[in-house]
Amino acid sequence: MKNIFDIKNKVIVVTGATGVLAGAAAKYLASQGANVVFLGRREEKLQEAVAAAKKSGSDAMYCVCDVLDKSSLEKANEAILAKYGRIDVLINGAGGNMPGATITPDKTFFDLDFAQWQAVLSLNLGGTVLPTLVFGKSFERQKKGVVINFSSMSSTQALTRVMGYSNAKAGVDNLTRWLAVEFAKKFGSGVRVNALAPGFFISDQNRALLTNPDGSYTERGNDVIKKTPFGKFGVAEDLFGTIHFLASDASAFLTGTVIPVDGGFSCFSGV
Ligand SMILES: NC(=O)c1ccc[n+]([C@@H]2O[C@H](COP(=O)([O-])OP(=O)(O)OC[C@H]3O[C@@H](n4cnc5c(N)ncnc54)[C@H](O)[C@@H]3O)[C@@H](O)[C@H]2O)c1
């Protein structure tokens, strides 16, 4: 019987590929035989990531580009198509937060830095739309392809502090459903769009908010753990199975979904 989870030789383009979560996922996919294209802004980090991926036998490559700079994405697209001739999967992993788009406990909504709010919206939502506009053209042509977006626990419940980020990730959820319908209706059932919503994973962006220098949890860290039935933070490996599933034919009838990978955070009332 055919292995429906087989991703060998699939061309998988990953933005934010030197980051904690998408970076680890990109290396995992390479270890499973995919031809992974690492996209990021810093060449040195990309070179390291590709060298690691090649050790597992993957025919990986990298392109330096910014998810908000269309011409850099177009150049990357040309290089990818010149090497592989097609793209099978796009993982929109680039994203993040900015201090001015956050309302800390000593501030109120009226202290919001509107320019930073716009910048966070632009990075998380625009930075998902623009790569899909460029790399998704292959899916239109092939009538086959997969988009995997990164949502967050903040997209459906009000998570204190992170206002701009929450607004943007709610947009990513909506975009996931909207594009799923648009692509299915115009290009057929071979083109799918889904997202995963990671729970709380320690990364460079939230480490100081969730943990103290001695590794113990901050008050917010403890609050998160209390609302997570598994009683722990996620580690990047926890995302691999869901990403692999979404990238493979095993999820062939799945589109427009946002899958929580959260140790139960989203299903628990907290009481
Ligand atoms: N860590 C968590 O708990 C968590 C939870 C839910 C969702 N997420 C989402 O998962 C994704 C990965 O996050 P992470 O935790 O690995 O963070 P990370 O900061 O390690 O990775 C994000 C990557 O995006 C890159 N990036 C930022 N702006 C960019 C730009 N303009 N162009 C190109 N690349 C750019 C960064 O350089 C970084 O490599 C993000 O979308 C994030 O919002 C993270």
The ligand as a MOL file (V3000), in Angstrom:
LIG
                    3D

  0  0  0     0  0            999 V3000
M  V30 BEGIN CTAB
M  V30 COUNTS 44 48 0 0 0
M  V30 BEGIN ATOM
M  V30 1 N 6.8730 30.4210 20.2450 0
M  V30 2 C 5.5740 30.3150 20.4730 0
M  V30 3 O 5.1230 30.0320 21.6000 0
M  V30 4 C 4.5890 30.5240 19.3460 0
M  V30 5 C 3.2560 30.2540 19.6170 0
M  V30 6 C 2.3310 30.4210 18.5890 0
M  V30 7 C 2.7250 30.8430 17.3670 0
M  V30 8 N 4.0390 31.1170 17.1220 0 CHG=1
M  V30 9 C 4.3670 31.5280 15.7580 0
M  V30 10 O 5.2400 30.5720 15.2130 0
M  V30 11 C 6.0590 31.1990 14.2020 0
M  V30 12 C 7.5160 30.9380 14.5170 0
M  V30 13 O 7.8070 31.5670 15.7710 0
M  V30 14 P 9.0510 31.2180 16.7140 0
M  V30 15 O 8.5300 31.0700 18.0800 0
M  V30 16 O 9.8570 30.1170 16.1230 0 CHG=-1
M  V30 17 O 9.8100 32.6170 16.6820 0
M  V30 18 P 11.2290 33.0070 16.0900 0
M  V30 19 O 11.4190 34.4510 16.3860 0
M  V30 20 O 12.2710 32.0620 16.5800 0
M  V30 21 O 11.0450 32.7960 14.5200 0
M  V30 22 C 10.4750 33.7610 13.6730 0
M  V30 23 C 11.3980 33.9760 12.4770 0
M  V30 24 O 10.8090 34.9270 11.6030 0
M  V30 25 C 11.8670 35.7260 11.0930 0
M  V30 26 N 11.3750 37.0060 10.5850 0
M  V30 27 C 10.8700 38.0540 11.2850 0
M  V30 28 N 10.5960 39.0660 10.4510 0
M  V30 29 C 10.9140 38.6520 9.2030 0
M  V30 30 C 10.8700 39.2590 7.9230 0
M  V30 31 N 10.4050 40.4890 7.7300 0
M  V30 32 N 11.2790 38.5390 6.8550 0
M  V30 33 C 11.7460 37.2830 7.0120 0
M  V30 34 N 11.8330 36.6490 8.1930 0
M  V30 35 C 11.4240 37.3430 9.2770 0
M  V30 36 C 12.7730 35.9250 12.3090 0
M  V30 37 O 14.0710 36.3610 11.9150 0
M  V30 38 C 12.7860 34.5240 12.8990 0
M  V30 39 O 13.7950 33.7370 12.3090 0
M  V30 40 C 5.6770 32.6870 14.2220 0
M  V30 41 O 4.6940 32.9350 13.2650 0
M  V30 42 C 5.0900 32.8530 15.6070 0
M  V30 43 O 4.2300 33.9400 15.6430 0
M  V30 44 C 4.9860 30.9630 18.0830 0
M  V30 END ATOM
M  V30 BEGIN BOND
M  V30 1 1 1 2
M  V30 2 2 2 3
M  V30 3 1 2 4
M  V30 4 1 4 5
M  V30 5 2 4 44
M  V30 6 2 5 6
M  V30 7 1 6 7
M  V30 8 2 7 8
M  V30 9 1 8 9
M  V30 10 1 8 44
M  V30 11 1 9 10
M  V30 12 1 9 42
M  V30 13 1 10 11
M  V30 14 1 11 12
M  V30 15 1 11 40
M  V30 16 1 12 13
M  V30 17 1 13 14
M  V30 18 2 14 15
M  V30 19 1 14 16
M  V30 20 1 14 17
M  V30 21 1 17 18
M  V30 22 2 18 19
M  V30 23 1 18 20
M  V30 24 1 18 21
M  V30 25 1 21 22
M  V30 26 1 22 23
M  V30 27 1 23 24
M  V30 28 1 23 38
M  V30 29 1 24 25
M  V30 30 1 25 26
M  V30 31 1 25 36
M  V30 32 1 26 27
M  V30 33 1 26 35
M  V30 34 2 27 28
M  V30 35 1 28 29
M  V30 36 1 29 30
M  V30 37 2 29 35
M  V30 38 1 30 31
M  V30 39 2 30 32
M  V30 40 1 32 33
M  V30 41 2 33 34
M  V30 42 1 34 35
M  V30 43 1 36 37
M  V30 44 1 36 38
M  V30 45 1 38 39
M  V30 46 1 40 41
M  V30 47 1 40 42
M  V30 48 1 42 43
M  V30 END BOND
M  V30 END CTAB
M  END
